């Protein structure tokens, strides 16, 4: 393996705010979080980042999350980012 790079996984709000109508998604997101964290740890020595961003709400100009703010959070190179 060579080089630098990022594997970015996304999930929706039920990953951190479970909802009875979306229970299956919440369970799947929990499994994905565990997988991404293990992948992050395994790839760290190769200078590869595996990260997961969970966004609760909408993204867009004038929406709950402004695109520039989301982009700034992604540049932090953290394994888990939660935007509420």
ABEGO torsion letter per residue (X at the ends): XBEBEBBBBBBBAAAABBBAAAAAAAAAAAAAAAAAAAAAAAAAAAGBBBBBBBBBEBBEBGBABBAAAAAAAAAAGBABBBBX
